[in-house]
Amino acid sequence: MITISGKIRKHAEEAEAEWRRAYGLFSKVIERKKLKIGVEVGVAFGGHAESILKTSTIDILYGIDPYAHAEDYEDPMNLPQEEFDQLYDFTIERLAVFGDRYHHIRKKSQDAVNDVPEIDFVYIDADHSYKGAWEDICAWFSKVRIGGIIGGHDYNHPNFPGVKRAVDNFFNRFRCEIHIEKEGVWWVEKQKVNITFFIPAYNCANTIKQSVDSIMCTNFSDEDELIVVNDGSTDDTVTVLREIKAQYPHMKLITHQYNRGGGAARNTAVMNASNPILFNLDSDNILKENSIEPLKQLLITSGSHIAAFEKLCFFKKDTSNVTHEWGFSKKRFSFCDYIEDYKIPGASGNYMFTIQSWIRAGGYPEFAGALDAWGFGLRQAAAGFDTVILSGGYYFHRVDAESYWVRESRKGTTAINALQLIIPYLDKINRRDVSYILSNRYRYRWFERLSEKPLRLRSGDSWYDQVLRFVSCCFTFLRSSAGRIKRKFKLFI
């Protein structure tokens, strides 16, 4: 009969017979990059931590592992709590030889983040589910200094497909190179993530200077980029833009020879962007001082592709005189929110997103007039990209009698444009609501009634869908039965 302590030692020997092949691979990266302070998330038996401390010259390694049984988590290392307590004692004893070079924090990964200083590297080898790996990367990314390393284990492991998916989804947003060593060891060198700001400009000579200044004065960082697309302006916008470029030589100015509309101007900007994150600011709006960095950090650490401010503060001439506000009480917006109310973050178009989401969404719709921003947000949401909201964040949105939205609204085609935008996604919408927006009575005004008459997602479990399926099955049965009866009748006669 094996005692608990003996069982732990036997388990360690069996597991590390396989895991040991990966030991030393990450230590080589640590030494090559001259890293000194690091974290290992998921210490288990302490074998890999021991290898790092023996084969590298790091000053301190923080081990993060709660040694706590988790319900509803399938993994050979999810031991009963009594055995976890024994394993903790076993590991602490094993690593005690390294003295102050090893410090253990017996907490869950996300709870331990604030217990360590800025670090040179993190090695993630804990919860191997997609959700677990994703949350660990999101939590620890911001703790690693620029030039440091985020790495881990079990990339491409057939039993843990969630690890590769989480790593790829997080880092592909920023075009990061994912280095793969043997035995499923992966690592990424953390680089600064830069932003491409872009402004679609049409007949905005009186406002665009304020918009550009609000970016450049406190929201622009080294290696960020500003692109302005002059969309065939006919007023003094060209002259003003030349003056602005003289002040900010790094600004990239692109000109459309004739007016192609907001969607086309935005797409031109994105197609010429150099950075993986973009922020659209319309040519009459103004950013609050130092507001972009918190928004960027939210996008990065949440793992999202889209981040927006919590409020729009409307003004006419002076930002100190806010006339009214749009506020968003929810912290995350998805496709269902776009079909329930037009007052959503994407409606204004002034938000941050990844170029990957632009590609997947198919870009801004160029036929939709002033609904190009709403339509783009709808496309992003339909592609599975939710918008996260920065609590307390806001920007200034100008109210102007001759704004792009007002000019386009006068044409009376808003609802029809919205209908064209939503048609590709009718299979997601409740059938009754589809009939409603396509009806002669409401097709020209369903969009303006959206807040009072929201659309609903289609549900396969609704009684209406069940009735439709039943009726459809009945018709199918009757058609097939009629064919059989007809054939039998012909044989009989």
N, C-alpha and C positions, 0 to 999 in steps of 0.2 A: 504494500500500500504506500503510495507516494504522499508525503505531507504537502501542505499548501506551499511552503517555501521550496520544497523539492520540486513541486509541480511547476512553480514559476521558473526555477533554474532550467528545468527540462524544456519548458516552453521557449525560453530565451535561446537555448542551444539550437533547437529545431528551427526557430524563425530566423535566427542570425546566420544559420548555415546558408540560407538563401539571400538574405539582405546584405551579408558581408561583401558580396560581389560589387555592391554599389558604394561601399565605404571607401573613402579616399578620393573619389571622383570630384566631389564638390570641394574638398580640401585643396585640390590643385587649383581650382578657380579662386578660392580665397587667397592662396599664396600669390598667384599670378597677379591678382588685382590689389594685393597688399591691404586686405581688409582686416580690421582690428576688433570691431565690436559687432556681435551678431546675435541672432535669435534662431532657435530651432523650435518650430511649432509641431508638437507631436514627438515626444522623447522616447516613449515606449520603454524598452529595456535599457536604453542609454548607450547602445552600441555605436550609433552614428555620432552622438555627441562625444563619446570617448575618442573616436577616430579623429574628429575635428580638433580636439584639444591636444591630441598626441602628435598629429602630423602637420599642424599649422602653428603659426606664431601669433594667433589672436590674443588680445588682452583679456576679453571676457566673452563668455557665451551664456546667454539667457535661455534656459529651457522652459518652454511653456507646455504644460500638460496637466489637466485637472485630475487625471486618474479617477474618473468617475464613470459609472455605467450609464449609458444613454439608451433610453427606450426607443423602439422602432428604428434602430440603426443596425443594419446587417454588416458585420465585419468580424473576422476572427479575433481581432484585438479588443472587441467590446466585451470585456470580461465581467463576471459578477463583481459587485462592489467589494466584497471581502478579499477577493484576489487582487483587485486594483490597489487596495491599501497595502497588501504585501508587496506588490510590484513597485509601488512608490518607495517603500523602505529599501527594497533591493537596488533600485536605480540610484537613490541618494547615496547609499553606501558605496556603490560602484564608482560614482563620480567624485566622491569626497577627496580622493587623492589629488585632485586638481585645485583644491583650496578655493581661493577667491576668484579663480578664473571661471568657475562655473557657479551660476546662481539660478536656482529653480523657483518658478512662480507657479504655484498649484492653482491655476484658474483656467477657465475657458479662454480660448484664443482671443475673442473680441473684448473680454473683460480685462485682459492683461495688457492691452496696447498702451494704456496710459501709465503703466508701471515701469516702462523702460524709456531711456533717452533716445535721441536720434541714433540710428544704427547704420552700419555699413552693409549688412546683408540680413536676409531672412530665408530660412529653409523650411518649406511647408510640407509636412508629411503627417497630417493628422486625419481629419474626417475626409474620406476619399469619395464621398458622394459629390455630385455636381454642386449642390447647394453649399455643402461644407467647404469645398475647395474654393468656390467663388467668394464666399463670405470671408475666408481667411485672406485671400489675395486683396480684396477690397479693404480689409481692416489694416493690413500691414504695409501696403504700398506707400502710404503717406509717411510712414515712419522711416523709410529707407532714404538716405541722402541721394542727391543727384550724383550719378556715377557709381552708386552702390549696386548690389545684386539682389534680385528677387528670384528664388529658385525653389526646387522641390523634387519630389520623387514620384514614381509611378505614372509618368507620362506614357501614353500608349499601352498601359497595362490592360490586358483583355478583361480582367475582373473589375476594373475601375475606370470605365470610359468617361465618367464625369470629370475626372482630373484633366484630361486633355481638352475636353470641351470648355471647361472653365478657363484654363490657361489661354487657349486660342481666342475665346470670346473677349476676354479682358484686354489682352495685349494687341490684338489685331485692330482694335479701335484706333490705335496710335501708330500703326505700321512698325511696331517694335519687332526686332529680330529675336526669335525664340531659339536658343541654342539647345540642342539635344545631345547629351552624352550617352554613354552606354548605360544599360540597366535602368532605363527610364528616368535618369536624372536630367532635369531641365533647368535653364536659368536665363534671365533677361537682365541686361544692364539698363538701369533706370536713367533715362534721358529727360531733359526738360521738355514738357509738352507745350508747344507754341500754338498760337491762335492766328487765324487769318480773319481779320475784320473786313467786312465788305458793305458798301453803300451803293444802292441803285439810285442814280441821280437823274431827275428830269425836271427842268424849269424850277430849280430850287436855289437860285442865286441868293435869296435873302436868309436862308436857314442853314445851308450845308456847312458853313464855316463853324457854327456852334456845334454841329454834330461831330465833325472831324476833331475839333478841339477836345470834346468830351471823351474821345477815345485816346488821343495822343497825350494829354496832359497827365492823367493819373492811371489810366487803364491799359496802357501799351507797355509791353516788356521787350527786352532785347530779343531779336529774332522773331518777334511777332511781325505781322504783315497787314497792311491796309490796302485794299483794292477799291477804287471808285469807278463805277461804270456810268459814263455820261450817255444816257439813252436818247440821243438825238435832241438835246435841249435847244430851244429856240430863243431863250432869253439870255441874260448875261452869265449863265451858269458856267460856260466855257472860260470866260475871263476870270471868274472867281476861283475856279479850279486851278487855273494856272498860278494864281497868287498863292493858293494853299500849297501847291506842289513846291513852290519856291521856298516856303517855310518848312515843309516836310518833304525833303527830296526823295525819301525812300517810299513815299506813297506811289502806288502803281495806278496809273490812269489809263483806262480803256474807253474808247469811244465807239458807239454805234452811229453809223452815218444817218440813220433815220430812227424814229421812235418805234421800238418793238414791244414795249410794255414791260411791266415790272418783273414778270416771271422770266422773260428772256434776259433781262439785265442781271437778275440774280444768278441765273444759270451760267451766264458768261463769267461772272465773278468767281463762282465756285470752280468752274473748269480751269481757271487760271490760278487757283489757290495752291500754295506750297505746303501748307500745314494741315495736320489731320483733324483739327478742331476749327470750327468756323463760328463767327457771330455776325448776324445780320443786324445792322442799324439803319433804319430808314433816314432819308436825308433831312427830315424835319424834327427828328427826335434827339434826345440828349441823355447820355449816361450819367448816372450819379458817380461822384468821385469814388475811386477805389472799389468799384462794385463788381468788376469782372473776375478778379482773382478768387473770391469766395464761390462764385458761380462755377468757375473752372474746377475748383477742388471738389465741389459737389458732384459734378459730372464724372470726374475721374474716380473718386472713392466710392460712389454709389454703383459703379459699373454700368451706368446708363449711357445712352447715345445722345440724349436730349436733356437740357436743363434750362429752366426759365425762372424769371423773377416772380416773386409772390404777388407783386402789385404793379399796376400801370398808374402813374400819377399824371392826370391830364392837365394841360396848361394851354394858355393862348399865346402870351408874349413873354411872360417872365416865369421861370420855374419856381420862384418864391411864392407865386400865387396859383396854387393848385385848385382847379375848379371842381374836380370830382375824381374818383378812383375806381379802378377795376381791381378787385381782390379775389384771390383763389384760395378757398378754404381747404381744398384737397391737397395732398402732398405728392400725388402721382396721377397722371392723366393717361388714359388709354383710348382705344378706338371707340368704346361705348360712350365716352364723354364727348367725342366729336359729333356724334349723332343725337346727343341729348340737348345740347345748348351751343350756340355759336360763340358764347363768351368763354373761350378756352385760350390757353397760352398761345397756341398756334395761330389764332386769328390775327394777332398784331404782327406776327412775323419776326419780332425782335427778340430772338432767343439764341441759345448756343446749341450746336449739334455737330456730330462727326460727319466727315465726308463719306464714310462708309454708309451711314443712314441715308445720305443724299443719293448715293448710287443705288442702294436697295429700293428706295422709294421711287426711283425713276425721275428725280429732279423736280423742279417747280413746273407746274402746268402753265404753259405759255398762252393758252386760249382763254384763261379764266378771268382776265381783267384784274380787278383789285382783290379777287378771291384767290390769287395765286399763292399767298401765304397760308390761308386756311386750307386750300387744296393740298399744298405741300405737307402741312401738318397731318392732314387726313391720310395722305399716302404713307407717311412715316408710321403713323399709328396702325394702319392696316398691315404694314410690313412687320409689326410686332415690336416697334420701338415706343416704349412709354416715355413720357416727359416727367422728370422729377422737378420739384419746386423748391427754390431756395427761400427758406423762412426769413422774413424781414427784408428780403432783397426787392429793389424796385428801380424803375427808370422813368424818365419823363417823356410823355407822349403828347405831342402837340395837337391841338384842335384847330383846324383851319377850314374855312368855308370852301377853299379850292384845293383841298387835299386829294391825293390819288383816290382814296376810297369814296369821297364825295363826288368827284368827277365821274367815276365809273358807275356809281349808284344811280346817277341821273339817267343812265341808258335804260334802266328797268330790266336788265337781263341777269340780275344777281341770282335769283332762284333757278333760272335755267342753267346758268353756269355751274351752280352748286349741284344741280341734278346730273349734269354731265360728269362732274367729278365723282359723284357717289355711285354712278351706274356700275362701275367695275366691281363694287362691293355689295351689290344687292343680295347676293347669296348669304351675306352675314346678317341681313336685316329682316325683322319680322315681316311675314308675307302681307299682313293687313296694312302695315306701314308702307310697304312698297306700293301697294295699290293706291294708298292715300297720296303719296308724292307724285305718282304718275297720272293721277286723275285730272281731268280737264279743269275741275273746279280749283284744285290746290297746287297744280304744278308750277304756277307762276308766283306763289306766295308761301309755299311750305317752309322755306328757309327763314323768312322773317318771323314765322310763328314757332320756330324750333324750341324756344324756351318754354312756351306754353303748351306745345304739342310735341314733346320729344319723341324721337324714333327709338325703337327697341331692338335689341339683338334677337336674332332668330334662336329659338330654343326647340330642340327636337322633342322635348318632353311636354311642350304646351298642348293643351287640349285641342287647340285649333290645328296644330301640325298633325296631331294624331288623327283627327277627323279627315284632314286632307289625305293623309296616307291611306286611311281606311277606304275612302271614296276611290282613290286611285287604284287600290288593290281590287276593289269591287269591279271597276271598269275593266281592268286587265283580265280578271277572271271571266267576266261576261263575254269579252271579246274572244278569249281563247275557247270558252265553252261554246259560243256561237259557231266558231269554226269547226269544232268537233261534231256538233249536232248537224251542221250543214253537210259535212262529209258523210256522216252515218246515214242521213236522209237520202243522199244521192245513191249510196250503196243499196239502200232498201228498195228504192224505186227502180 
